């Protein structure tokens, strides 16, 4: 895994976590979980 890809993933996840925490709802957490799984699958 490249450092750049790692940084991109960290920034992406941080942005998603902040968004999810900002709008706590079942939909937000479902989307969050889906994106995390997709992100992990890409690596």
N, C-alpha and C positions, 0 to 999 in steps of 0.2 A: 504493500500500500504506500503510495506516495504521500509525502508530508502535505502537499497541496490538497490532495483528495481528503486527507484526514482533517485538515483545517476547514475545507468546504463542508464536510459532514458535521463538524462541531458547530460551525456557524449556523448551518441549516437546523440542526437539532435545537440549538439555543433559541433560535427565532421561533421555532414551533412550540417549544416549552413555554416561552414568554407569552405567545399568543394563546395557548391553551389555558395558562394560569390567569390570563386577563379575562377570558370568557369561559368560565367553568361551566361546561354542560356535557351531557352524555355524547352529543354529536362531536364536540371538540375532542374529547378523549378517544372516541372511536377513530376519528381522522388521524389523531396523533399516533395511536397504536398502529394504524395501517401504514402511515408514512415511515415510522420507525422500522417496521418489518420490511417494507420495500427498500429502505435505505440499507439495511443489513444484507438483504438479498443481493443488492448490487455489488457488494464487496465479496 
